[in-house]
Amino acid sequence: MTTEHTLEASDLTLAYDSRPVVHDLSVAVPQGKVTVIVGANACGKSTLLRGLARLLSPMSGTVFLDGKSIHSMPTKTVATMLGLLPQSPVSPEGIKVSDLVGRGRYPHQGWFRSWGKEDDEAVAQALLATDTLELASRSVDELSGGQRQRVWIAMALAQDTDLLLLDEPTTFLDVSHQVEVLDVLTDLNRRRGTTIVIVLHDLNLAARYADHLIAMKGGRIVGEGEPAVVVNEETVESVFGMPSQVVPDPVSGTPMVVPIGRHHSTRREEGPTGIDTSAASIIEGVAR
């Protein structure tokens, strides 16, 4: 299945209390791809996601969903096409995991359609995909931060939309669960053709999982395209203010950023035994 829905922004300016955060930005989300937005704190990446998801009205410009202004469309119509997992969502007190995940099915209900077998199956598949099935009968309040985050992702999956936007979905997760969550989202994209947009802090995970990477600085896009094109030492220093070496990831072959730090250099250094101890040499050794 390939998604037919399109999402783009034209000349978009987004603000909080009349203070612009995203400036005159235009972007088209590639259909059927995994797009990851990266950048330093306060660069506007989460604000852009909120604007694309219709949570924030633009100061100027327009967000288009299937060629129509997203703000002119009925909320329920948008919810059947576009799913969103915001930062730090809040669940109703005492709600069970299965009930919270089931809320992802609400856009599919209506006057002539009540809860049915299709909804049960969607919830079960979402719980399985996020490894939360054993938590179904527990209260969300009892869960750890990592468990709670996976349950929220399950709710977003249960919504079963062709467009899925996620703001920092790996927050509170340890490394193994970060990889699991991104694998789940990649599987969803490869299996269903779901267009996925993710805001991430980890540049190396972003480069590994993105088909399309957007780098932001100061509320503007400063780099866009395949990770191999966007992730280079000049862009990393410009966007993050961090000198680095960019070497091939020994697992995926995608760009991997090795920070240098103030007490290190990029020159090749030899230890007392004559062994090259530079970051690139170490990575090359792992790859072999």
Backbone bond lengths (Angstrom), bond angles and torsions (degrees), N, CA, C in turn:
res aa  C-N    CA-C-N  psi(-1)  N-CA   C-N-CA  omega(-1)  CA-C   N-CA-C  phi
1 M - - - 1.472 - - 1.523 110.15 -
2 T 1.314 118.14 133.55 1.448 122.77 176.76 1.522 109.53 -118.28
3 T 1.308 116.42 129.94 1.461 119.82 -178.05 1.528 110.71 -64.48
4 E 1.302 115.89 143.08 1.463 120.94 177.76 1.528 111.07 -104.97
5 H 1.325 117.06 -4.72 1.457 120.06 -176.38 1.526 111.03 -83.13
6 T 1.320 115.27 143.01 1.458 121.25 178.47 1.516 109.96 -117.83
7 L 1.339 115.75 147.89 1.459 121.90 179.64 1.524 107.96 -138.78
8 E 1.330 115.46 124.03 1.460 118.81 179.76 1.522 109.95 -152.63
9 A 1.319 114.24 161.21 1.464 120.80 177.57 1.513 108.74 -126.41
10 S 1.335 115.41 144.41 1.456 121.04 -179.53 1.525 109.78 -128.21
11 D 1.330 115.50 122.13 1.479 121.98 176.27 1.527 111.32 50.39
12 L 1.317 116.03 46.24 1.470 121.57 -171.07 1.530 111.43 -86.37
13 T 1.331 115.30 126.50 1.460 122.02 171.21 1.522 107.84 -121.41
14 L 1.329 116.01 124.53 1.462 122.60 -178.58 1.524 108.83 -118.83
15 A 1.333 116.14 141.18 1.456 119.98 -174.36 1.517 111.29 -142.97
16 Y 1.322 114.81 156.67 1.468 122.99 169.59 1.521 107.26 -118.67
17 D 1.339 116.57 123.70 1.471 121.47 -179.07 1.525 111.25 51.83
18 S 1.323 115.57 45.85 1.466 123.24 177.87 1.522 113.59 67.22
19 R 1.338 116.87 10.31 1.469 120.34 177.04 1.527 108.80 -102.13
20 P 1.319 118.14 108.48 1.462 120.76 -177.47 1.529 111.90 -62.31
21 V 1.329 114.88 135.67 1.465 121.51 177.97 1.524 110.20 -116.05
22 V 1.318 115.80 -38.03 1.471 122.11 173.26 1.519 107.30 -112.58
23 H 1.341 116.19 130.28 1.461 120.72 -169.42 1.527 112.41 -115.51
24 D 1.330 116.99 114.05 1.467 123.51 167.66 1.537 111.19 43.64
25 L 1.312 115.71 54.52 1.468 122.34 -171.08 1.523 110.75 -104.14
26 S 1.325 116.35 135.47 1.461 121.85 174.27 1.519 108.93 -123.05
27 V 1.333 115.68 134.58 1.455 120.17 -179.28 1.522 109.35 -156.10
28 A 1.309 116.09 144.68 1.463 122.08 173.94 1.518 107.87 -119.19
29 V 1.328 116.85 123.28 1.466 121.52 -179.91 1.532 108.36 -76.41
30 P 1.334 118.32 122.97 1.472 119.81 -179.59 1.528 111.45 -62.57
31 Q 1.316 116.73 130.93 1.462 121.39 -179.18 1.523 111.06 -68.55
32 G 1.339 115.48 137.83 1.451 121.26 174.03 1.513 114.71 68.73
33 K 1.328 117.96 18.15 1.461 122.64 -178.63 1.529 110.67 -118.82
34 V 1.340 115.21 165.45 1.462 121.41 170.34 1.525 107.11 -98.35
35 T 1.335 115.58 114.28 1.462 121.52 178.08 1.521 108.56 -106.86
36 V 1.329 116.90 132.50 1.464 121.34 178.43 1.525 108.77 -120.34
37 I 1.341 115.38 132.00 1.464 122.26 178.30 1.524 108.32 -103.12
38 V 1.328 116.51 126.76 1.469 121.23 -179.43 1.521 109.83 -127.39
39 G 1.317 114.17 164.03 1.458 120.33 177.63 1.508 109.96 159.53
40 A 1.307 117.16 167.62 1.457 121.91 179.64 1.530 109.81 -69.33
41 N 1.328 116.30 167.38 1.457 121.01 177.16 1.530 110.30 -56.82
42 A 1.333 115.71 141.16 1.466 123.09 176.49 1.521 113.51 67.55
43 C 1.339 116.89 21.98 1.469 119.33 179.11 1.527 112.07 -85.48
44 G 1.344 117.49 -11.81 1.458 120.71 178.29 1.512 114.76 105.75
45 K 1.342 117.90 5.67 1.476 119.32 -175.62 1.525 112.14 -67.41
46 S 1.332 118.37 -43.79 1.470 120.40 177.70 1.528 111.02 -69.85
47 T 1.317 116.59 -34.42 1.469 120.43 176.92 1.523 110.31 -63.69
48 L 1.330 116.86 -41.94 1.466 120.05 177.31 1.524 110.33 -60.93
49 L 1.334 117.48 -43.21 1.462 120.08 179.25 1.523 110.88 -61.86
50 R 1.334 116.91 -41.81 1.464 120.91 178.41 1.532 110.69 -62.68
51 G 1.313 116.31 -37.47 1.456 119.63 177.82 1.516 112.14 -67.10
52 L 1.335 116.71 -42.17 1.459 120.66 178.75 1.524 111.43 -65.00
53 A 1.347 116.32 -30.15 1.466 121.10 -177.91 1.525 113.27 -89.42
54 R 1.335 117.58 3.21 1.465 122.34 178.32 1.524 113.35 72.99
55 L 1.312 118.14 15.90 1.460 120.22 176.00 1.520 111.54 -82.50
56 L 1.321 116.25 -16.70 1.458 121.01 -177.68 1.526 108.23 -132.16
57 S 1.325 115.85 123.17 1.462 120.08 179.05 1.525 109.84 -76.66
58 P 1.309 117.76 136.24 1.465 119.66 -177.38 1.528 113.04 -72.34
59 M 1.304 115.50 146.33 1.459 120.91 170.55 1.531 109.10 -70.15
60 S 1.334 115.00 -36.01 1.458 121.01 173.47 1.517 108.07 -157.34
61 G 1.326 115.62 162.87 1.451 119.89 -178.05 1.521 111.77 87.83
62 T 1.324 115.52 -179.20 1.460 120.73 -172.99 1.517 111.10 -142.87
63 V 1.341 115.73 142.53 1.464 122.25 168.12 1.517 107.26 -101.92
64 F 1.331 116.58 128.87 1.454 121.75 -177.48 1.526 110.44 -111.51
65 L 1.323 116.62 127.46 1.463 123.50 172.44 1.521 106.61 -113.55
66 D 1.320 115.76 115.96 1.468 121.41 -174.27 1.528 111.92 53.57
67 G 1.324 115.03 38.79 1.459 119.92 175.60 1.503 115.46 81.32
68 K 1.345 118.43 -1.45 1.457 122.42 179.89 1.528 109.37 -112.02
69 S 1.309 116.45 147.75 1.453 120.25 175.90 1.527 109.47 -59.16
70 I 1.328 116.60 123.32 1.468 120.21 -175.19 1.525 111.12 -64.02
71 H 1.327 117.41 -25.61 1.466 120.92 -179.08 1.526 112.60 -79.60
72 S 1.317 116.73 -9.82 1.466 120.07 177.89 1.524 112.05 -95.77
73 M 1.336 116.46 -2.79 1.461 120.52 -174.83 1.528 110.77 -97.49
74 P 1.345 118.77 146.58 1.470 121.05 176.69 1.527 111.39 -59.27
75 T 1.323 116.45 142.63 1.461 121.80 -176.90 1.521 112.17 -56.09
76 K 1.326 116.67 -43.63 1.460 119.82 -177.29 1.524 111.41 -67.22
77 T 1.311 117.01 -35.45 1.458 120.78 177.02 1.520 110.26 -62.97
78 V 1.325 116.68 -45.53 1.464 121.01 178.18 1.533 110.11 -61.16
79 A 1.333 117.17 -40.98 1.467 121.55 -176.32 1.524 113.31 -67.60
80 T 1.327 117.78 -22.74 1.465 119.76 176.28 1.525 111.66 -82.88
81 M 1.317 116.93 -10.80 1.457 121.91 -178.12 1.524 112.57 -110.20
82 L 1.332 116.11 -30.73 1.463 121.15 -171.98 1.522 109.86 -133.20
83 G 1.326 117.03 124.93 1.454 122.13 176.23 1.518 110.35 -107.89
84 L 1.322 116.95 150.84 1.468 121.55 -177.26 1.523 110.71 -138.46
85 L 1.324 115.79 134.35 1.459 121.84 167.57 1.526 106.84 -115.88
86 P 1.357 117.14 104.46 1.468 120.12 -178.01 1.524 111.51 -78.54
87 Q 1.317 115.56 173.75 1.460 120.16 173.12 1.524 109.81 -70.22
88 S 1.323 115.72 140.25 1.468 122.67 172.96 1.522 113.70 46.36
89 P 1.338 118.68 57.09 1.472 120.39 177.03 1.525 110.42 -66.65
90 V 1.316 116.82 153.69 1.472 122.43 -178.15 1.520 108.69 -116.55
91 S 1.337 116.30 128.88 1.467 120.97 -179.56 1.525 110.49 -97.77
92 P 1.331 117.71 152.58 1.465 120.62 175.55 1.529 110.29 -60.31
93 E 1.302 116.40 142.84 1.464 121.09 -177.37 1.526 110.88 -61.66
94 G 1.347 115.46 130.95 1.456 121.43 175.02 1.515 115.48 80.98
95 I 1.320 119.78 0.92 1.463 121.15 -177.12 1.535 110.96 -70.63
96 K 1.322 116.31 142.17 1.460 121.35 177.64 1.524 110.09 -79.84
97 V 1.329 114.26 155.16 1.459 120.46 -179.41 1.528 111.38 -56.87
98 S 1.337 116.79 -47.07 1.466 119.79 -177.79 1.521 111.55 -61.87
99 D 1.340 116.42 -36.17 1.467 119.86 179.37 1.521 111.57 -70.40
100 L 1.345 116.61 -38.42 1.454 119.47 178.95 1.530 110.45 -65.75
101 V 1.328 116.86 -45.54 1.464 120.32 178.82 1.530 109.84 -63.07
102 G 1.341 116.66 -36.94 1.445 121.11 178.85 1.522 113.56 -62.58
103 R 1.328 117.52 -23.86 1.460 120.33 178.44 1.531 111.59 -64.55
104 G 1.328 115.85 -20.87 1.449 118.70 174.79 1.516 113.38 -64.12
105 R 1.339 116.54 -16.81 1.472 120.58 -179.27 1.528 113.21 -90.72
106 Y 1.330 118.09 -5.87 1.462 120.62 -175.93 1.526 114.09 -57.00
107 P 1.350 119.60 -39.60 1.471 117.88 179.76 1.525 113.64 -61.82
108 H 1.335 116.63 -18.53 1.467 120.12 -178.05 1.526 112.57 -91.37
109 Q 1.336 116.44 -3.86 1.461 120.45 178.03 1.531 109.69 -88.79
110 G 1.297 116.73 162.28 1.464 119.86 179.07 1.515 111.16 -171.15
111 W 1.346 115.17 -172.68 1.454 119.99 -178.43 1.525 111.41 -59.80
112 F 1.319 116.39 -34.43 1.460 119.93 -174.03 1.527 112.70 -111.81
113 R 1.318 116.79 10.19 1.455 119.34 178.18 1.519 109.40 -139.73
114 S 1.324 116.74 115.05 1.459 121.60 176.84 1.526 109.10 -103.05
115 W 1.332 115.49 179.09 1.469 121.32 -178.56 1.523 109.81 -59.24
116 G 1.343 115.71 134.96 1.456 119.47 -178.09 1.517 112.81 -143.50
117 K 1.314 115.77 -169.86 1.458 122.57 -177.56 1.522 111.72 -59.98
118 E 1.310 116.52 -37.53 1.466 120.91 179.55 1.525 111.26 -60.67
119 D 1.333 116.29 -37.39 1.461 120.61 179.12 1.527 110.78 -70.40
120 D 1.340 117.18 -42.95 1.464 120.82 176.61 1.526 111.02 -57.27
121 E 1.323 116.19 -43.07 1.461 120.77 -178.75 1.525 111.23 -67.15
122 A 1.322 117.17 -39.17 1.464 120.72 179.79 1.524 111.01 -64.65
123 V 1.339 116.87 -41.63 1.466 121.11 178.39 1.529 110.44 -65.99
124 A 1.339 116.88 -44.53 1.463 120.59 -179.84 1.524 111.10 -61.77
125 Q 1.326 117.41 -42.87 1.462 120.99 179.78 1.528 111.25 -65.69
126 A 1.315 116.84 -37.37 1.466 120.56 178.69 1.524 110.96 -66.81
127 L 1.334 116.61 -40.36 1.467 120.43 177.54 1.519 111.28 -65.88
128 L 1.324 116.78 -41.41 1.462 120.56 178.23 1.526 111.26 -64.08
129 A 1.315 116.00 -44.62 1.458 120.56 -176.00 1.517 112.64 -63.09
130 T 1.332 116.92 -29.41 1.460 121.47 -178.07 1.530 112.93 -103.18
131 D 1.338 116.46 8.76 1.466 122.13 178.30 1.534 111.35 57.37
132 T 1.333 115.90 43.78 1.470 120.84 -179.72 1.527 112.40 -123.11
133 L 1.323 117.47 10.74 1.458 120.12 -176.60 1.522 111.70 -59.71
134 E 1.341 116.44 -37.97 1.469 119.28 -178.77 1.521 112.09 -71.03
135 L 1.339 117.22 -10.18 1.465 121.45 179.42 1.526 112.40 -95.55
136 A 1.341 117.31 -0.80 1.467 121.54 -168.35 1.524 113.76 -54.52
137 S 1.321 117.89 -37.56 1.466 120.59 -175.41 1.532 113.14 -92.18
138 R 1.317 117.29 -0.76 1.463 120.14 -177.99 1.523 111.37 -88.03
139 S 1.325 115.48 157.69 1.448 120.87 175.11 1.526 109.13 -76.17
140 V 1.316 115.99 139.02 1.467 120.12 178.29 1.523 110.50 -60.82
141 D 1.329 117.38 -31.38 1.467 121.64 -179.13 1.528 112.13 -62.20
142 E 1.325 117.72 -24.10 1.466 121.60 -176.08 1.531 113.17 -85.31
143 L 1.311 116.95 -8.93 1.458 120.49 -170.20 1.530 112.22 -84.51
144 S 1.315 114.71 156.23 1.461 120.02 172.60 1.525 109.36 -73.04
145 G 1.325 116.29 168.17 1.456 119.51 179.94 1.516 112.39 -59.15
146 G 1.331 116.78 -41.29 1.457 120.71 179.62 1.514 112.67 -66.57
147 Q 1.341 116.38 -42.67 1.467 120.14 178.02 1.519 110.58 -63.49
148 R 1.325 115.96 -41.97 1.467 119.85 -178.56 1.526 110.71 -63.51
149 Q 1.330 116.51 -39.12 1.456 119.47 -179.79 1.523 111.19 -64.61
150 R 1.324 117.04 -39.74 1.464 120.25 179.08 1.534 111.33 -66.58
151 V 1.337 116.48 -33.72 1.470 120.38 177.56 1.532 109.93 -66.58
152 W 1.327 116.97 -42.20 1.462 119.57 177.14 1.523 111.45 -61.44
153 I 1.318 116.22 -39.57 1.466 119.28 177.44 1.525 110.22 -64.74
154 A 1.333 116.67 -37.50 1.469 120.27 176.04 1.521 110.79 -60.37
155 M 1.327 117.45 -40.32 1.460 120.12 178.62 1.529 110.87 -62.59
156 A 1.343 116.01 -41.46 1.462 119.71 178.29 1.527 111.23 -64.33
157 L 1.340 116.67 -38.12 1.465 119.92 178.51 1.525 110.95 -67.76
158 A 1.338 116.40 -37.55 1.471 120.37 -178.88 1.523 111.52 -64.83
159 Q 1.314 117.48 -23.67 1.462 120.58 179.57 1.531 111.09 -65.49
160 D 1.347 115.50 -25.54 1.472 121.96 169.51 1.530 111.83 57.01
161 T 1.339 115.33 54.21 1.456 120.71 178.94 1.527 110.03 -102.07
162 D 1.318 116.11 163.23 1.460 121.02 178.32 1.519 112.55 -84.80
163 L 1.339 116.26 -13.54 1.461 122.20 175.06 1.528 107.76 -124.87
164 L 1.337 117.03 129.95 1.462 120.53 -177.73 1.522 108.73 -134.40
165 L 1.348 115.76 122.00 1.453 122.40 -179.35 1.524 108.92 -113.89
166 L 1.334 116.32 131.10 1.462 120.86 -176.94 1.525 110.11 -133.47
167 D 1.337 115.75 127.65 1.463 121.78 -178.91 1.523 109.16 -103.22
168 E 1.330 116.08 108.19 1.465 122.92 -180.00 1.532 112.00 52.97
169 P 1.336 119.63 56.82 1.467 120.73 -177.20 1.525 114.09 -69.32
170 T 1.337 118.41 -12.84 1.464 120.62 -179.58 1.526 112.48 -96.15
171 T 1.336 117.33 5.21 1.469 120.81 176.35 1.528 110.20 -58.29
172 F 1.340 116.49 138.11 1.468 124.93 177.99 1.540 112.76 75.84
173 L 1.320 118.81 -1.11 1.459 120.39 -177.12 1.529 110.56 -97.84
174 D 1.343 115.91 143.58 1.453 118.65 172.80 1.530 108.59 -74.14
175 V 1.338 116.22 173.32 1.463 120.23 -171.53 1.519 112.05 -59.11
176 S 1.337 117.51 -43.09 1.460 119.71 -177.14 1.527 111.63 -63.40
177 H 1.349 116.61 -39.41 1.460 119.37 179.68 1.535 111.66 -76.15
178 Q 1.332 117.68 -28.17 1.460 119.43 172.84 1.523 110.34 -58.94
179 V 1.339 115.56 -47.65 1.460 120.73 179.97 1.525 110.39 -64.35
180 E 1.334 117.21 -40.74 1.466 120.83 179.56 1.527 111.06 -61.01
181 V 1.332 116.64 -44.91 1.461 120.57 -178.91 1.529 110.65 -63.27
182 L 1.317 116.92 -44.24 1.460 119.87 179.92 1.527 111.30 -68.65
183 D 1.337 116.82 -31.37 1.471 119.77 173.68 1.530 110.66 -65.41
184 V 1.335 116.61 -41.96 1.472 120.93 178.74 1.528 110.29 -60.03
185 L 1.326 116.39 -45.46 1.460 120.11 -179.23 1.529 111.46 -66.86
186 T 1.329 116.41 -38.18 1.463 119.92 177.28 1.524 110.75 -65.77
187 D 1.335 116.68 -41.61 1.471 120.38 176.79 1.525 110.84 -59.25
188 L 1.343 115.99 -42.46 1.462 120.85 179.15 1.533 110.35 -61.05
189 N 1.314 115.31 -42.42 1.460 119.54 178.99 1.529 111.61 -65.69
190 R 1.322 116.87 -44.89 1.467 119.85 -177.12 1.532 111.64 -70.55
191 R 1.332 116.97 -35.40 1.460 120.99 -175.11 1.528 111.94 -80.06
192 R 1.338 116.80 -41.55 1.464 120.40 -173.60 1.525 113.71 -109.95
193 G 1.323 117.02 -10.96 1.453 118.89 -175.32 1.512 113.19 76.93
194 T 1.347 117.31 16.71 1.464 121.28 -179.55 1.522 110.55 -62.04
195 T 1.324 115.80 129.70 1.464 120.80 173.80 1.522 108.17 -78.36
196 I 1.334 116.54 123.93 1.461 121.41 -174.49 1.522 109.86 -123.73
197 V 1.337 115.95 133.23 1.460 122.20 175.37 1.528 107.52 -123.21
198 I 1.334 116.45 125.58 1.464 121.91 -175.29 1.521 109.62 -127.93
199 V 1.317 116.56 135.17 1.461 121.64 167.41 1.524 107.30 -94.43
200 L 1.330 116.76 126.25 1.465 121.69 179.96 1.523 110.30 -131.87
201 H 1.328 115.49 150.69 1.462 121.23 172.26 1.523 111.43 -90.37
202 D 1.324 117.21 -35.74 1.454 121.69 -174.01 1.527 110.27 -78.36
203 L 1.318 116.14 109.20 1.458 120.98 -175.14 1.526 111.88 -67.88
204 N 1.329 117.20 -34.18 1.465 119.61 -179.57 1.526 111.96 -70.23
205 L 1.334 117.29 -40.55 1.461 119.55 174.71 1.521 110.55 -66.34
206 A 1.332 116.53 -38.07 1.463 120.14 177.71 1.525 110.59 -60.06
207 A 1.322 116.92 -45.77 1.462 120.83 -178.93 1.522 111.52 -66.38
208 R 1.331 116.49 -31.69 1.465 119.53 -178.60 1.524 111.80 -74.69
209 Y 1.333 117.75 -37.14 1.462 120.32 -171.54 1.528 114.36 -100.99
210 A 1.314 118.37 -16.71 1.470 120.17 -175.31 1.525 111.51 -80.16
211 D 1.332 114.98 137.90 1.460 120.44 163.30 1.526 108.90 -83.08
212 H 1.339 114.08 -33.07 1.463 121.57 -175.98 1.528 107.18 -136.05
213 L 1.313 117.02 128.45 1.462 121.67 -176.30 1.528 109.56 -116.97
214 I 1.347 114.65 135.08 1.471 120.74 176.30 1.526 107.39 -119.13
215 A 1.334 117.01 120.44 1.464 121.87 177.49 1.523 108.60 -104.55
216 M 1.343 116.01 128.86 1.457 121.40 -177.43 1.519 111.75 -117.46
217 K 1.330 114.44 148.77 1.461 121.54 174.75 1.523 107.58 -150.78
218 G 1.326 116.05 127.61 1.458 120.00 176.79 1.506 114.62 59.26
219 G 1.343 116.73 33.64 1.459 120.66 176.95 1.505 114.81 79.74
220 R 1.332 116.21 12.38 1.458 120.37 179.23 1.529 110.41 -131.46
221 I 1.308 116.39 156.30 1.464 121.23 176.02 1.527 108.55 -84.13
222 V 1.333 116.39 124.71 1.465 120.71 -178.83 1.527 111.63 -112.47
223 G 1.316 117.05 -7.51 1.456 121.12 177.20 1.511 109.73 -161.61
224 E 1.328 117.35 139.50 1.457 120.50 -177.31 1.517 109.19 -154.80
225 G 1.344 116.01 135.78 1.456 120.32 178.15 1.514 111.25 145.16
226 E 1.315 116.92 -160.52 1.460 120.83 177.37 1.527 109.47 -65.83
227 P 1.350 117.57 147.35 1.468 119.87 -178.79 1.526 113.64 -53.59
228 A 1.328 117.87 -36.96 1.466 120.70 -179.43 1.522 111.97 -63.09
229 V 1.334 116.38 -25.11 1.465 121.05 179.24 1.525 111.00 -87.13
230 V 1.335 117.03 -40.28 1.464 121.89 -172.65 1.525 112.69 -81.79
231 V 1.337 116.81 -40.40 1.470 120.12 -172.98 1.527 109.84 -86.74
232 N 1.305 114.81 100.56 1.463 121.52 173.58 1.523 108.14 -140.80
233 E 1.323 116.30 169.99 1.462 119.93 -172.90 1.529 112.32 -63.98
234 E 1.333 117.05 -33.98 1.464 120.24 -179.81 1.530 110.51 -68.07
235 T 1.333 117.14 -45.66 1.462 120.39 -179.11 1.522 111.06 -66.30
236 V 1.327 117.49 -41.69 1.472 120.82 179.57 1.524 110.59 -60.15
237 E 1.334 116.76 -42.63 1.469 118.62 179.93 1.521 111.29 -69.89
238 S 1.342 116.83 -36.82 1.460 119.94 179.89 1.526 111.82 -67.90
239 V 1.346 116.37 -44.21 1.465 120.92 -174.63 1.522 111.99 -79.88
240 F 1.325 117.18 -42.44 1.463 121.05 -173.74 1.525 113.51 -106.80
241 G 1.349 117.47 -6.58 1.461 119.85 -177.33 1.511 112.28 64.24
242 M 1.330 116.81 33.73 1.459 121.09 -171.89 1.534 110.81 -130.23
243 P 1.342 117.73 112.35 1.460 119.34 172.63 1.529 109.72 -61.90
244 S 1.306 116.72 142.92 1.460 119.38 -175.77 1.516 110.50 -157.88
245 Q 1.312 115.22 168.53 1.450 122.82 163.64 1.522 106.98 -110.62
246 V 1.316 117.19 138.77 1.460 122.13 175.67 1.516 107.78 -110.92
247 V 1.332 114.97 118.16 1.461 121.90 -175.82 1.524 108.60 -127.59
248 P 1.319 119.31 164.58 1.466 120.36 177.72 1.530 111.60 -68.35
249 D 1.316 116.59 133.45 1.463 121.69 173.08 1.527 107.85 -62.44
250 P 1.349 118.47 124.09 1.461 119.62 -177.05 1.522 114.28 -65.99
251 V 1.347 117.68 -15.56 1.463 120.83 179.46 1.525 110.85 -93.16
252 S 1.336 116.74 -49.52 1.463 120.54 -171.64 1.523 114.48 -106.54
253 G 1.336 116.65 -16.48 1.454 119.75 -176.34 1.515 113.93 80.08
254 T 1.343 117.10 -2.90 1.465 121.36 177.73 1.529 109.39 -77.36
255 P 1.338 118.49 165.66 1.466 119.65 -179.92 1.523 111.74 -61.63
256 M 1.324 116.03 136.95 1.461 121.34 175.69 1.523 108.79 -125.56
257 V 1.321 115.68 128.68 1.462 122.03 -176.42 1.523 109.74 -92.46
258 V 1.325 115.84 123.23 1.463 121.91 175.88 1.527 107.90 -109.34
259 P 1.341 118.91 105.62 1.467 120.83 -179.37 1.523 110.74 -61.88
260 I 1.326 115.41 145.77 1.459 119.54 178.89 1.525 110.89 -93.86
261 G 1.301 118.21 -50.20 1.458 120.63 -178.91 1.525 111.29 82.18
262 R 1.317 116.17 166.27 1.459 120.98 -174.42 1.523 113.61 -70.97
263 H 1.322 117.34 -23.20 1.457 119.78 -174.91 1.514 112.89 -104.97
264 H 1.336 116.55 19.10 1.450 121.33 177.79 1.514 109.46 -133.75
265 S 1.309 115.40 164.42 1.464 119.61 178.51 1.511 109.06 -133.73
266 T 1.328 115.52 168.88 1.460 119.73 -179.73 1.518 112.54 -91.59
267 R 1.332 116.86 -0.95 1.460 117.66 -179.20 1.520 110.42 -73.21
268 R 1.303 117.06 156.03 1.464 121.90 176.99 1.518 108.62 -75.44
269 E 1.317 116.23 124.97 1.453 121.47 -177.76 1.511 109.91 -116.42
270 E 1.327 116.06 141.42 1.447 120.37 177.35 1.515 109.59 -111.70
271 G 1.309 115.46 132.98 1.449 121.13 176.68 1.516 110.70 -76.03
272 P 1.327 117.55 -176.59 1.466 121.30 -176.53 1.515 113.31 -62.63
273 T 1.323 118.31 -20.06 1.462 120.19 -178.72 1.522 111.56 -96.83
274 G 1.360 116.84 5.11 1.450 119.79 -179.56 1.514 113.32 83.34
275 I 1.349 118.09 10.49 1.455 122.44 -178.93 1.515 109.52 -87.36
276 D 1.324 116.15 131.48 1.454 121.64 178.21 1.524 109.25 -68.30
277 T 1.349 117.53 121.28 1.478 121.52 -176.78 1.517 112.36 -111.32
278 S 1.329 118.62 16.53 1.463 119.98 178.57 1.518 110.31 -68.47
279 A 1.346 116.12 156.90 1.470 120.70 -177.77 1.515 111.21 -58.85
280 A 1.335 116.80 -42.79 1.458 119.38 -177.65 1.518 111.43 -63.64
281 S 1.347 115.83 -39.06 1.460 119.13 179.96 1.516 111.56 -65.14
282 I 1.336 116.75 -39.63 1.468 120.82 179.29 1.515 110.46 -63.94
283 I 1.333 116.83 -44.36 1.455 120.52 179.00 1.514 111.15 -63.02
284 E 1.345 116.12 -42.00 1.466 119.14 179.22 1.526 110.84 -61.68
285 G 1.348 115.38 -36.36 1.473 118.51 178.25 1.496 112.17 -66.04
286 V 1.343 117.04 -39.33 1.473 120.43 177.38 1.519 110.78 -63.19
287 A 1.349 115.15 -41.44 1.447 119.94 -177.92 1.529 111.86 -63.40
288 R 1.328 116.28 -33.92 1.461 118.93 177.41 1.520 111.99 -69.71
